[in-house]
Amino acid sequence: MSALAAGGCGGEEPPRASAPADAERGAPEPPAPPGAGGTGGTGGEDGRAPPGEGPPPRGTEDQPGGAGDEEPIRTEAVLRGRDGRLAPRLVRVPPFISVRLELRSADGRTYAARVAGRTLRATGSRPDAVTLEGLPTGDRYVVRATGGASGRSVVEAVAEPGP
């Protein structure tokens, strides 16, 4: 009875001795190290390495310009000049993410605005844009209309989704 308990659930399998029968059943041989084969080249009859051999492909993260390196994350905010005023008056953006602020003319007139020491000018169908640093939650950029337009808009960093 004790012999039966040892072979039941939870017991360890005894180590298996390798036998010549393994080779006869078609067990794969371990791959030869590079340069250890008798072909003298890269391995295949046509000069190419056999499938599955050679260095593993590198992920794009390991290479310059890899994933995530293309462009830093940012959000977009668009202000429109219409009837001599900027709109909307409040734009909410996520905190700590840079903001690409674009000024457009909705009525074909020329509009200018100042924000963070920079000037934006939108004329006719040509918008102008600037990228601003991300802000901590609750901080804001104030965009003031200049050059004959009036009003101001606020770009505010908020932690809540939605408008």
FENSULPE-V170692 format. One record per run of one state. SS is the DSSP state (A for helix, B for strand, O for the rest). FROM is the first residue (numbers start at 1). TO is the last residue. Records with the same first field share a line. If there is no record, write none. Layout:
BEGIN
SS: FROM-TO / FROM-TO
END
This chain:
BEGIN
O: 1-1 / 7-19 / 25-59 / 63-73 / 83-84 / 88-89 / 95-97 / 106-110 / 116-117 / 124-125 / 127-127 / 133-139 / 147-149 / 151-151 / 159-163
A: 2-6 / 20-24 / 60-62
B: 74-82 / 85-87 / 90-94 / 98-105 / 111-115 / 118-123 / 126-126 / 128-132 / 140-146 / 150-150 / 152-158
END
